[in-house]
């Protein structure tokens, strides 16, 4: 059995986040551009670490695929393991992963926010940048979530409820047109193609792990669209887009509230897939979500890339 074949069974058994699921990686990386390290004891898989391989010119990159929030190690722990033993356990597993990564010129991965310890990577010359997402861990009491919203967010939701209706759709073209509008407004290229997103959507749909919501008015105009995905633990606000001419209708607030109610029904946490941009951080916080730090782990092995990076820093 190959590592990938073993990993499929591991994914089916464990609560692997959706962004590290084998079928997700097959889709966003293409089947031949990713692999996985497995740490085994006594014929049993204890931990996993998938990685995505790309080539740019003469350089080999181990990086993050599009629309993929996190990767990094997934570790199982013995029951009632003491804290000092937990750290030793993590060191043992992470050291194995570091030592068995394929040769690379540049490495960059976002680790899941549940990984709190990156010291084994630091000791091996990797660097760390702290980033943030925003999460509502307990969604079971929807009334409590409503009370935790800012008053302004509640007002926007109530206003939108009077003028808009929510529909669930499978029409990926309508959804993608909203995403493109949002990037066009910012004079930015859409970071993924319709073909790429359609491929991912088909896989998410076949695994019953996605919903597309639209907020529309009486004239059937789409104000905002959001795309959510989920795994055994959490719902994720994967992406969204809207008509810039209709931005003040409160439509996104209404759709996110609708998605939160879905998470509550499924008894799953809700991850806003946070951003380091100030305006997005304020928006996520307005829903009562809690800040969660996660690590971006990097390492540059290529001397040429090191020089390029140094030149960039000097120019800044």
N, C-alpha and C positions, 0 to 999 in steps of 0.2 A: 504493500500500500504506500502511495506517495504521501507526502505531508499534506497536500491539498485534499486528498481523499480522506485522510484521518481528520482533517480540519472540518470537513463537511459534517461528519458525525459529531464532532465536538460542538459545533455551532448548534446542531439540533438538540444537544443535551443541555448546554449551558446558556446563560442569559447574555450572550454576546451582543454588544450594541449593534444596531442596524448598520452603522458605517463600517463595521469590520466583518459583517456577514459575508460568506463566500459568494453569494449571488449578487450582492451589492458590488463587491470588488470585481467580479467577472464583468459587470456592466460598465462601471466607471473607469476601470483600468484596461479593459479587454483581458481576456483570459490568459494571454501569454505575458502580460506585463506586471503581474504581481505574483508573490509567493508568500509563504508563511513559515516562521520558525515555531517549533513546538518543543516544549520542555516536558520530558516524560520521566516518570519514576515507576518502576515495577510494571511497565507496559501500560501505564495510565497517563493520559495527558493532564498535566498540572497547570500549564500556562501556554499562551500563544502570543505571537506578535507578527501580524501581516505587514508587508511592505510593498510599495509601488515603485517600479523601476522605469526610468525614462532615460533616453540618451539625447543630449543636446550638444551638437558638434562632437568634440572628442570626449566630452564629460559624461559621467554616469551619475544620475541623481536618484536618490531615494527620497521621494517627496509625498505630497498630498494630492490625491486626485480631485477633480472638480466636484463641487457640491458635497464634499465629504468633510464633516466637521472635525472628527477626531479619528485617530487610529491608536497606535501604541500598544503596550502590553495589556493582556487580560490575564489575571492571576486568580487562581482558586486558593483558598486557605483552609488548613485543617481546623476542625471545630475547636472552639475554646483555646485558640492559640494565644499565648502571652505576647505582649507588645514587643519585647526585645527579640522574641523568636520570629515575630512577623517581619521585623526589619532584616533579620538574617535570611529569612526565606526570600524576601524581595531581592536582596543583594545577590543571593545564589542564582536566582532565575534571571534577573536582569543582566548579570555578568555573563551568563551563558548566551543570552540573546546578543549582547554587544560583541562577544567573541565570534559569533557565527553569522553576523551580517555579511552579505556579499561585499566585495570591494566597491567603494564608492568615492566619488570626488566631492559630493556634497550630500548631506543628510538633513532632512527637516521633517519632523512629525509633530502634530498636535496630539498630546495625550489626553485621554478622558479625565474629566475633573475629579473622578474618584481615585486617580493615581496621585498620591500626596508626596511620594518619595522618589526623587530623581537622582539622589546622590551617587548611585553606581554609575550613572551616565556622566555625572560631573567628574568623578574620579578618573574616568577614561577620556577626558578632554572634550566632552560635549558641553555646549553652552545652553542656557535656559532663559527664556523670556516668559514672564507671567502675562497671561491674557485672561479675559473674563467672559463668562456666559451668565445668563440669568435664568434661574430655575424655580418653579413652584413644586416642591417635593411632594406635599400632601394636597391632593386635589379632591379628596372625598367629600369635604364639606363645601359645596359650591356657594352657600350663603356667606361663609367666612371669607372665601375668595372675593366675593362681591364687595364685602365690607372693607377689604384690604386694598381695593382699587382707590386711586386718588379720586377726589370729587369731580375733577375735570374729566377724567376718563369715564366715570359713570354717566355724566351729562352727555358726552359724545355718543355713548352707546344708546342712551334713551332717545336722543335726537335721531340717530340713524335708524332705530327701530320703527320710527313713525314714517319714514320716507323710503326705506329700502327693504328688500326681501333677500333672504339668503337662499341660494340654490346650490345643490351639489351637482357636479358635472364630471363627465369623462372627456370633455372636449379639450384636448391639449392645445389645439391651435388658439382657442380663445384665451386660455390661460397664458400661453407664451406671448401673445400680443400685448398683454398687460405688463409682463416682465420687460419686454422690449421698450415699451413706452417709458417705464421708469428709468431705464438706463439712457434712453435717448434724451430725456429731460435733463440728465446730468452730463450730457455730451460724452458719454462713455460707451464703449462697445459692449454688447451683451456678452458676458464671459463664457457662455456655452451656447451651442447651436440648438436649433429646434430638433435636429436629428438626434443629437446626444440626449436631450431631455426626453424625447419621445421613447427612446430605447430604455432609459431609466424608468420612466413612467410605466411602461409595459411590465417590467420586472416587479416594480412595487405593487402594481395592480394584481399581478399573478400570485404574489405572496400575501395579498390582502393586507397591505401595510401602508396605504396612502388614501388620502381624500383631497379633493379639490373643491374649494368653496368660492363662490362668486357672490358679490353684493351688487344687486341691480335695482334700478328705479322703475317707475311706471312706464317710461319710454324704452325699457329693455336695454338701457345703457349700462355697461359694466363699470362700476366705480373702482372696485379693488378685487383682486383675486389672491388667495393664499393656498399654499400647498403644504400639507402636513404629512409626515411619515411617523411610524412608531415601531417599537420593538416590545419585548416583554416587560420593560421597565418604564419607558418614557415615550411621550409624544414630542416631536420636534417640529418647530416652525421652520421648514426647510427653505422656503423662499416665498416671495410675494411681489406683486406689482400692481400698478394702478394707473388710471387715466389722470394725468397731471391737471387737467382742467376741472376735475371733480374731487380734488384732494381734501376739501374742507367739509365733506359730508359726514365724517366720522365712520366711514365704511370699514376701514381696517380695524378700528377698535371693535366694531360689531363682529367682524369675522373672527378676530382673535378670541373674543369672549365666547363665541360659538364653539371654537376649537377647544377652549378650556372646559366647556361643558362636556364635550366629547371625552376629553381626558378624564374628567371626573366620573363619567359613566363607566369608563374602562378601568378606573382605579389606577391610573398611570400618572407619573409626574409629568410636568410640562416644561420643556427646555426651549427658551426663546432663541437659542443659538446666538448668543450675545455678540456684540460688536465693540470695537474700541473707539468707534465714532461717538462723539458726545451726544448728538441728537438722538441716536438709536439707543444709547444707554439710558437716557432719560425716559424714552418711550417704554422700554422693557421694565424699568423700575416702577413705572406708573401703574403696572398691573400687580404690584405687591410681590414681584419675583425677588428672590434672594441671590445676591452676587456669589458666584462660584469661580474660584481661580482654577485655571488649567495651564499646563506647561507646553510651550513650543520648544522642542529640543532640536538643536542644530549642531552640525560639525562640518568643517571644511577640511578635507584632506589634500586637495589639489593645491600645489604651490602657486600655480597660475591664477586660480580663483582667489586665493588669499591675497595676492598682489592686486587683483582687480578690485576686491572689496576694500582694501586699504586705500587705493586711489580714490574710490568713491567717497570714503570717509573724509579724506583730505579735501576733496572738492567741496564737500558740504561745509 
